[in-house]
Amino acid sequence: MFPEGNVNAAGSYCRDPDGARGKPWCFTVNPNVEWQFCDVPNCTGRQFAHKKQ
């Protein structure tokens, strides 16, 4: 589920590893809020296309 192997090694990066929440989220440092959605802009157009070298 995590490329790093487990949740502890993954750290607090925005992700949605199993697609269950529908968009990227991360754990918070707020004891009253376990996780929240991240404000990650959608990639649009070819400006973000991966280029092979």
N, C-alpha and C positions, 0 to 999 in steps of 0.2 A: 504494500500500500504506500509506503514511503520510500523514495529512492535511497535514502540514507540507511534504511533497514529498520528503524523504529522511531517512535514519536519523540523520544528523548534526544536522539541524535539529530532529528530534523530541525529543531529550534523553532522559533516563532516567525516563520515565513508565511506569507499569504499563499494558500493552496486550497484545493478541494480534491483530495486524493481519490475518493471513491465516487465523486459526483453527487453525493447525497444532498448537499446544500445548494447546488446549482450555480454557485459562483465562488470565487476565492474568499477565504476567511482565515483568521489567525487567532491564536490564544492571546489573551490580554494579561497585563500585570495587575489589573483591577480585581480585587477579591470578590467583588459583587457581580462582575461580568466575566464569565469563563472564556467566551470567544465573541468575535464580531466580524461582520463582513468587511472586506478590504475595498477601498476605492481604487480599483485598477482599471485604467482606460482600455477599451477594446482596441485591438490592432485593426487598422483598416487600410486598404490599398496595398500596393506593392512596396511601399517604402519600408516595410518591416519584413519583407521576404528574406529568407535565408539564402545567402549566396555561396555556392560551392567554389572552393579555391583549388 
